[in-house]
Amino acid sequence: MIGQSIIATARKEARNLLTEIEAKQLLREAGIDVVETRLATSKQEAMAISEALGFPVAVKIASADVVHKSDVGGVRLGLRS
């Protein structure tokens, strides 16, 4: 079944919402085109991913505790370096 492990993980963690990365993975598995999204866990990793994807990039906070990223200042768009 599509996304079964993603949903199982969220349920195991007692979450009612998927993270953005989980939701996009679920949509991708269902055959829906989504923008490529990668998770960086350090500044160096973010820089390497940005260079691999090509600029400009968007950077967003990744947290199961933050549903509306823009409400907490957790989104930066159009970064060129």
For each residue, the residues with C-beta under 8 A, 3 or more apart:
1: 4
2: 26 29 30
3: 6 7 25 26 29 30
4: 1 7 8
5: 8 9
6: 3 9 10 18 22 25 26
7: 3 4 10 11 18 26
8: 4 5 11 12
9: 5 6 12 13 22
10: 6 7 13 15 16 17 18 22
11: 7 8 14 15
12: 8 9
13: 9 10 64
14: 11
15: 10 11 18 64
16: 10
17: 10 64 67
18: 6 7 10 15 22 23 26
19: 22 23 62 63 64
20: 23 24 37 60 62 69
21: 24 25 37 39 62
22: 6 9 10 18 19 25 26
23: 18 19 20 26 27
24: 20 21 27 28 34 35 37
25: 3 6 21 22 28 29
26: 2 3 6 7 18 22 23 29 30
27: 23 24 30 32 34
28: 24 25 31 32 33 34
29: 2 3 25 26
30: 2 3 26 27
31: 28
32: 27 28
33: 28
34: 24 27 28 37
35: 24
36: 53
37: 20 21 24 34
38: 49 53
39: 21 62
40: 43 45 46 48 49
41: 45
42: 45 46
43: 40 46 47
44: 47 48
45: 40 41 42 48 49
46: 40 42 43 49 50 59
47: 43 44 50 51
48: 40 44 45 51 52
49: 38 40 45 46 52 53 57
50: 46 47 53 55 57 79
51: 47 48 54 55
52: 48 49
53: 36 38 49 50 57
54: 51 57
55: 50 51 79 80 81
56: 77 78 79 80
57: 49 50 53 54 79
58: 75 76 77 78 79
59: 46 75 76 79
60: 20 69 74 75 76
61: 66 69 72 74 75
62: 19 20 21 39
63: 19 66 74
64: 13 15 17 19
65:
66: 61 63 69 72 74
67: 17
68: 71 72
69: 20 60 61 66 72 74 75
70: 73 74 75
71: 68
72: 61 66 68 69
73: 70
74: 60 61 63 66 69 70
75: 58 59 60 61 69 70
76: 58 59 60 79
77: 56 58
78: 56 58
79: 50 55 56 57 58 59 76
80: 55 56
81: 55
